[in-house]
């Protein structure tokens, strides 16, 4: 969050002299109360200042970087997830390459009947396989994919920050967004309901920078 020079000056005055009224702040800056009204509104709405009737403005104890961090932690995966690109475990490596190219993604989610997550196949997986000299039109992706339970995933109610941490820490391009479903045998399955990629995170970063 970038503040103007005048907004930073207001913050410093309130930090050192608060609680202080809007009129007193205006007097310190040799400006009118009306001139300061938009700045005071921005600082109050952002959480940097708090205001009480007949008392005035005082510093909330928060700083711009803390406000940004709180905002990021409040955004959920459900808010920015995109449509998942899935293939069947019986899909050939050749068809997976074609799907990845047409859909312009770097990761495919492999599902079984009911849309339950079976595995993940990355661009790197496909590249290694195609360079290996195997018949990729006959080789199923199930042979080369990373299988459950060794697949990282996220869920709609997880914070974007937490999911992004998984992406960076484990150096993967995308995570399947899943919903837990009970299986007839009593075990848990994970239905693929979305996709969270580095592109989603980048788009969010740009939108936050634009004030959206």
ABEGO torsion letter per residue (X at the ends): XBBBAAAAAAAAAAAAAOBBBAAAAAAAAGBBAAAAAAAAAAAAAAGABBBBBGAEBBBAGBBAAAAAAAAAAABBAAAABBBBBBBBAABBAAAAAAAAAAAGBABBBBBBBGGBBABBBBAAAAAAAAAAGBBAAABBAAAABBBOAABBBBBAABBAAAAAAAAAAAGBABBBBBBBBBBAAGBBBBBBABBBBAAAAAAAAAAAAAGX
